[in-house]
Structures are given as structure tokens and as C-alpha cells.
Amino acid sequence: MDAIVALERLTEADRERAGDKACRLARIAASGFEVAPALCVTTTAYRAFVDANHLRDVIRMELARKPFEDMRWEEIWDAGLRIRGRFLRSPLPAALREALADAIEARFHGVPVAVRSSAPGEDGRGASFAGLHDSFVNVQGTEEILRHIPMVWASLWSDRGLLYRRELALDVDASSMAVIVQALVRGERSGVAFSRHPSEPDQSAVEAVYGLNQGLVDGSVEPDRW
């Protein structure tokens, strides 16, 4: 089972099992830039978890109460809440848990990490799910990391993620999620750089905050901007 793969082993051909974010990080690292050590929990692991806990049936039942395009926001919120609840109450299958635990313990024993979303199709020319899926920072210990991986999987079924998929006419039934487990880089300041400004194509842009980047990504902290 290719449930977990070292970042340096990924190529562009792995987008469907590793997601866009993981493959782009691998490409940056292969180009000689410094990238914090990381493992990718692939969509194979996600599907094994979903199948072992019969979650596909739960998802279909919740999203088939009426045509998806006709569901009101409140109905999508309720359905997403119930789906996420089932994800968080479901156990990792024993074989999958062992495979993930062994790799994580060997790579990150005593090291704080970020547990990050990396869904296929998350960041493309026609779509950007930035901030829609959950990521967690400063997670330490194999058991805590294992506990947070299903939390990232569950965020695939948030109301905001479902509404965006409906807007883009994406196939909800085919949705899956990979997860990046990456050594945490502690910085006094952190930010995001855009080589092309999202709304001003002739400009570049940098947004930054003090401390970790989570507050910038989830919108809870107003950044400085250049």
C-alpha cells in the first residue's frame, strides 16, 4: 500500500495520489530550494479509511437527499457537519495505522510538524481551494499526528468546500484528500508571496504576519502587504 510517501520521491505524475500542493513542494525541492522535510499521506490512505468505515455510503446518503445543485446553504452545512462527525468518530484501519505510524515515528520523532491538506485539483488554473481545507500547525508526537490526519480528511466535507465544488461543478463523489506531514519551521515572521498579483497582473505581491502563517491563511489576522 502506497499510503505514505517521502516528499522527495514525488513527481508531477503523482498529482492524483499526492495532490497539487505536495507535488509542487516536491518540484520546488528538486529545483534546489530549501523545503522542510515532509511525508505525503496519499489518497490511497484516504480511500482505505473511507472504505473501511463505509463512509462513502454516508456521504452519498447525506448529499442525495435532494439534487446537490438545489440544496440550500443550511442543508449543505447540516450535511457537511454530519459527514465530518462520522469521519472524526471513525478509527484508522489497523494496517493503515501501522504503516502511517511507522513512517511518521521514523521521520518526525520529537519534531513538531504541520499537518496540511493537499487535495487533487486544490490549486489549479481554474480553481483555488486556499484556506477552504483545514491544516494544523505545531502538532507533536505520532499519536497526535495520527489524530490530526482524519481531521484534515474531514475538512474536505466542510460547507465552504462543498459550496465551492458546487460553484465549479466538480464531481463531489470523486473528491479525495492527501495530507502533507511536514517539519514545522518556526519563524518570527511568515507570509505568502505572489509572483503575479491575483487582481493586478502587472504587479507582484507579498503578504506577511508575525509568527506562524496560519493566521494569514485562515484570514484571522490582517497581514501587512507590499
C-alpha positions as CSV (number, residue, x, y, z in Angstrom):
1,M,0.0,0.0,0.0
2,D,1.5,3.4,-1.1
3,A,-0.2,5.1,1.9
4,I,2.7,7.4,2.8
5,V,5.5,8.6,0.6
6,A,8.5,10.8,1.2
7,L,8.1,14.2,-0.4
8,E,11.4,13.8,-2.4
9,R,10.0,10.7,-4.2
10,L,7.0,12.6,-5.7
11,T,6.9,13.8,-9.3
12,E,4.3,15.6,-11.4
13,A,2.9,12.2,-12.3
14,D,1.7,11.8,-8.7
15,R,-0.8,14.6,-8.6
16,E,-3.8,12.3,-8.4
17,R,-2.5,10.4,-5.3
18,A,-0.5,13.2,-3.7
19,G,-2.4,16.4,-4.6
20,D,-1.2,19.6,-6.1
21,K,0.4,21.1,-3.0
22,A,2.6,18.1,-2.3
23,C,3.7,17.8,-5.9
24,R,4.6,21.5,-6.2
25,L,6.6,21.3,-2.9
26,A,8.5,18.3,-4.4
27,R,9.2,20.2,-7.6
28,I,10.5,23.2,-5.6
29,A,12.8,20.9,-3.6
30,A,14.0,19.2,-6.7
31,S,14.9,22.6,-8.1
32,G,17.3,23.2,-5.3
33,F,15.2,25.4,-2.9
34,E,15.2,24.6,0.7
35,V,12.0,22.8,1.7
36,A,11.3,21.4,5.2
37,P,11.3,17.6,5.4
38,A,7.9,16.1,4.7
39,L,5.9,12.9,4.1
40,C,2.7,12.7,2.0
41,V,-0.2,10.6,3.2
42,T,-1.7,9.8,-0.2
43,T,-5.2,9.5,-1.4
44,T,-4.7,5.7,-1.2
45,A,-4.8,6.1,2.6
46,Y,-7.9,8.3,2.4
47,R,-9.8,5.8,0.3
48,A,-8.7,2.9,2.6
49,F,-10.1,4.9,5.6
50,V,-13.3,5.8,3.8
51,D,-13.9,2.2,2.6
52,A,-13.1,0.5,5.9
53,N,-15.6,2.8,7.7
54,H,-18.3,2.7,5.0
55,L,-18.1,6.5,4.7
56,R,-18.8,6.6,1.0
57,D,-22.4,5.4,1.8
58,V,-22.7,8.1,4.5
59,I,-21.5,10.8,2.0
60,R,-23.9,9.6,-0.7
61,M,-26.8,9.5,1.7
62,E,-26.2,13.0,3.0
63,L,-25.7,14.6,-0.4
64,A,-28.6,12.7,-2.1
65,R,-31.4,14.0,0.0
66,K,-32.2,16.3,-3.0
67,P,-30.2,17.3,-6.1
68,F,-26.9,18.8,-4.9
69,E,-27.4,22.0,-7.0
70,D,-30.8,22.6,-5.3
71,M,-29.6,22.3,-1.8
72,R,-29.7,25.4,0.3
73,W,-26.7,26.6,2.3
74,E,-28.3,25.4,5.6
75,E,-28.8,21.9,4.1
76,I,-25.3,21.8,2.9
77,W,-24.0,22.9,6.3
78,D,-26.0,20.2,8.1
79,A,-24.9,17.5,5.6
80,G,-21.3,18.5,5.9
81,L,-21.4,18.6,9.7
82,R,-22.8,15.1,9.8
83,I,-20.2,13.8,7.4
84,R,-17.4,15.3,9.3
85,G,-18.7,14.0,12.5
86,R,-18.6,10.4,11.1
87,F,-15.0,11.0,9.9
88,L,-13.9,12.1,13.3
89,R,-15.6,9.2,15.1
90,S,-14.2,6.5,12.7
91,P,-10.9,4.6,13.5
92,L,-7.9,4.2,11.3
93,P,-7.8,0.6,10.0
94,A,-5.1,-1.4,11.8
95,A,-2.8,-2.0,8.8
96,L,-3.1,1.6,7.7
97,R,-2.5,2.9,11.2
98,E,0.7,0.8,11.5
99,A,2.0,1.9,8.1
100,L,1.5,5.6,8.9
101,A,2.8,5.3,12.5
102,D,6.0,3.6,11.5
103,A,6.8,6.2,8.8
104,I,5.9,9.2,11.0
105,E,7.8,7.9,14.0
106,A,10.9,7.2,12.0
107,R,10.9,10.7,10.3
108,F,9.4,13.0,13.0
109,H,10.2,11.6,16.4
110,G,10.3,14.6,18.8
111,V,9.8,17.0,15.9
112,P,6.8,19.4,15.8
113,V,5.1,19.3,12.4
114,A,2.4,20.9,10.3
115,V,-0.4,18.6,9.1
116,R,-1.6,20.1,5.8
117,S,-4.2,19.5,3.2
118,S,-3.2,18.6,-0.4
119,A,-6.3,17.7,-2.4
120,P,-6.0,16.8,-6.1
121,G,-7.3,19.8,-8.0
122,E,-6.9,22.0,-5.0
123,D,-4.7,24.6,-6.7
124,G,-5.0,24.8,-10.5
125,R,-5.5,27.3,-13.2
126,G,-9.3,27.2,-12.9
127,A,-9.7,26.6,-9.1
128,S,-8.1,27.5,-5.8
129,F,-9.1,26.0,-2.5
130,A,-6.7,28.1,-0.5
131,G,-8.0,28.3,3.1
132,L,-11.0,26.1,2.5
133,H,-9.5,22.9,3.8
134,D,-8.0,22.6,7.3
135,S,-4.3,22.5,8.2
136,F,-2.8,22.3,11.7
137,V,0.5,23.6,13.0
138,N,2.7,22.7,15.9
139,V,1.5,19.1,16.2
140,Q,3.9,16.9,18.0
141,G,4.0,13.1,18.7
142,T,3.0,10.2,16.5
143,E,-0.4,9.7,18.2
144,E,-1.3,13.4,17.8
145,I,-0.2,13.5,14.2
146,L,-2.4,10.4,13.5
147,R,-5.3,12.1,15.3
148,H,-5.0,15.2,13.1
149,I,-4.8,13.4,9.7
150,P,-8.6,12.4,9.7
151,M,-9.3,16.0,10.8
152,V,-7.8,17.2,7.5
153,W,-9.7,14.5,5.6
154,A,-12.9,15.6,7.2
155,S,-12.4,19.2,6.1
156,L,-12.9,18.0,2.5
157,W,-16.6,18.0,3.5
158,S,-16.9,21.4,5.1
159,D,-19.9,23.5,3.9
160,R,-17.5,26.1,2.3
161,G,-15.6,23.3,0.4
162,L,-18.9,21.8,-0.8
163,L,-20.3,25.1,-1.9
164,Y,-17.1,25.9,-3.8
165,R,-17.3,22.4,-5.5
166,R,-20.9,23.1,-6.5
167,E,-19.9,26.5,-7.9
168,L,-17.2,24.8,-10.1
169,A,-19.4,21.9,-11.0
170,L,-16.8,19.4,-9.6
171,D,-17.7,15.8,-9.0
172,V,-18.2,15.6,-5.3
173,D,-18.4,11.8,-5.4
174,A,-14.9,11.7,-6.8
175,S,-13.3,14.0,-4.3
176,S,-10.4,12.8,-2.2
177,M,-7.7,14.2,0.0
178,A,-4.0,13.7,0.5
179,V,-2.2,15.1,3.6
180,I,1.3,16.6,4.0
181,V,3.1,16.0,7.3
182,Q,5.9,18.5,7.3
183,A,8.5,19.6,9.9
184,L,7.5,22.9,11.3
185,V,9.6,25.9,10.5
186,R,9.5,28.4,13.4
187,G,9.8,31.9,12.2
188,E,9.5,35.3,13.8
189,R,7.6,36.3,10.6
190,S,5.9,34.4,7.8
191,G,4.0,35.1,4.7
192,V,2.9,34.4,1.2
193,A,4.5,35.7,-2.0
194,F,2.6,36.0,-5.3
195,S,4.8,36.3,-8.4
196,R,1.7,37.7,-10.1
197,H,-0.8,39.7,-8.0
198,P,-4.3,38.0,-8.1
199,S,-6.1,41.1,-9.3
200,E,-3.2,43.2,-10.7
201,P,-1.4,41.0,-13.2
202,D,1.4,43.6,-13.8
203,Q,2.4,43.5,-10.1
204,S,3.8,41.1,-7.6
205,A,2.5,40.9,-4.0
206,V,3.7,39.8,-0.6
207,E,1.5,39.5,2.5
208,A,3.1,38.7,5.9
209,V,2.3,38.4,9.6
210,Y,4.2,38.0,12.8
211,G,4.6,34.4,14.0
212,L,3.3,31.4,12.2
213,N,1.4,31.7,8.8
214,Q,-1.8,30.0,10.0
215,G,-3.5,33.3,10.9
216,L,-2.8,34.7,7.4
217,V,-4.0,31.6,5.6
218,D,-7.3,31.3,7.5
219,G,-8.0,35.1,7.5
220,S,-8.0,35.6,11.3
221,V,-5.1,38.0,11.2
222,E,-4.8,41.1,9.0
223,P,-1.5,41.0,7.2
224,D,1.0,43.6,6.1
225,R,1.0,43.9,2.4
226,W,3.6,45.1,-0.2
